[in-house]
Amino acid sequence: MHYAKCFEDKCEIISISITLLFDSGKITEGVKATLSTLASLGEELSSSPRWVPQLVIDYVTPSVVQKHLSKTEAKLAGLSDEALMSYPIMVDPSKIMAMELLAKLSELAWYAGKHAQLPLIPSKMIQISLKHGMSALSPLAFVNYGNCISLTSENYEVGYQYVKLGLALMKQSPSRVQDGQVIFHSAYTRMHVEPMQTAVELYLDGFNAAMRSGDTGFAMKCAYFYDVCSFWAGMKLDDLAESMKETLMRLRFHKNLLIASMMLPIVRLTLRMVGEAANTQQNSLTSVFRETHGEEDMADKIPLVMRTNYFMDCYEAFIYRRFGKVTESAEKIFSLNVLNTSNSKFVMCNRILETNDKVWIARGADSKVSMEKLAVLASTWNFQNKTYLLQAEEQFSARNFDDAEKLYDDAILSSKKHKFVNEEALANELAGHFYLETGRKYKSLQYFYQAEEKYREWGAVTKADELATYLRSN
């Protein structure tokens, strides 16, 4: 900072410093540095005590968030898309810097588990844009504003409109520097609304755009989310395993400890499912980076990393039917009190079949309702089959066998129709256990045979072999 010759130089140094803190997993330090600089620019998030600026984000109450959202909504209500597209360009250097810091704060807050405060950030960015003109990051503000509407209000139609507006603003911007970041964030709502198998390609678009502009940080995030979302979309696991190895090589090259720590659990599971040796090179941060790194440094300190690790433990235990481990991992997820994705709700809701615990039954019912809403409000393609399967499990648990039988078949057919081979395999397997546990062993075998075939089609060789061993003995 001592050698900075102008305000722009100082901004560049601060921006790089915060990025380095993020990549190394020092989330709290990154939040403190970002908030402190925002306060010096006159863009504080709340009227929290001056003597604790590092904790200011914790003072952002729901009422403060709602106040900002209402103010932004009122300002946007009188503006057409055409009017927003013709807004003047932002020229104030301090406001341009504030926009960049708010964009970084959004990333940091997400990983820190400050999800309740997230809607405030794009709302504030939009207010700055409406007052001072559009910057290269204004498209990101509209995209994330749309994501927040989708996430908090479950209004995917309106959220999707703002996401598309943000993308339109991005295309007309004279700068391509932020394209990777905007495309990356636009994928959240689009992955809910558009068919997942095609929407996942957005992350490849984001990766290419970020690499062209030299934004390797967002390129790595795009590569990570492409692999993860491809897993849930039912991409062939042998191809995906190779893609994951390539992503880990890139993370090693760019020294991105944070994303690597989030990625390792799903890499381990994928390699286990395709039948690769357990002592693969990609089994720890130490082997990935060829230096001494303790995964616990990330996994036990950063809420989103913790949730990711617990969830993958939960899913692996669920797939291999170790339900004690499912419960243990799911309890850890709930204890974090961070955002649970549709995938985590899908897995944890299935747990209700294995317990009479009233708390778990209530959690399962809540998760099922959330999935039913997604099927109606977001996308039949992505969520109908999951909804049917959760309803089938619920009816099985309630001993309503006729209803359960029909719903299992509906889940299988919907999974097939919407090209989720991974969930078609799971639905067949759970239907097999339903028939087995209700005294219809011969019929259960038909579903287990189908499950084995579909797991093998997906590339989950070890899971298919496990079922094949059971079938040979029966």
Salt bridges, closest charged atoms under 4 A:
GLU43 OE2 - LYS95 NZ 2.58
GLU43 OE1 - LYS124 NZ 3.24
GLU44 OE2 - ARG50 NH1 3.15
ASP58 OD1 - LYS114 NZ 2.54
GLU107 OE2 - HIS185 NE2 2.45
GLU107 OE1 - LYS221 NZ 3.20
GLU154 OE1 - LYS373 NZ 3.51
ASP179 OD2 - ARG176 NE 2.50
GLU194 OE2 - ARG190 NE 2.94
GLU242 OE2 - LYS245 NZ 3.48
GLU246 OE2 - ARG250 NH2 2.86
GLU276 OE2 - LYS245 NZ 2.93
GLU291 OE2 - LYS255 NZ 2.53
GLU291 OE1 - HIS293 NE2 3.35
GLU295 OE2 - ARG268 NH2 2.65
GLU316 OE2 - ARG272 NH1 2.53
GLU328 OE2 - LYS325 NZ 3.91
GLU328 OE2 - LYS332 NZ 3.60
GLU331 OE1 - ARG363 NH1 3.12
GLU372 OE2 - LYS368 NZ 3.01
GLU394 OE1 - LYS368 NZ 3.51
GLU405 OE1 - ARG440 NH1 3.17
GLU405 OE2 - LYS443 NZ 3.17
ASP410 OD2 - LYS406 NZ 2.81
GLU423 OE1 - LYS386 NZ 3.11
GLU424 OE2 - LYS454 NZ 3.76
GLU429 OE2 - HIS433 NE2 3.76
GLU429 OE2 - LYS463 NZ 2.80
GLU452 OE2 - ARG456 NH2 3.03
GLU457 OE1 - LYS454 NZ 3.01
ASP465 OD1 - ARG456 NH1 3.10
GLU466 OE1 - LYS463 NZ 3.18
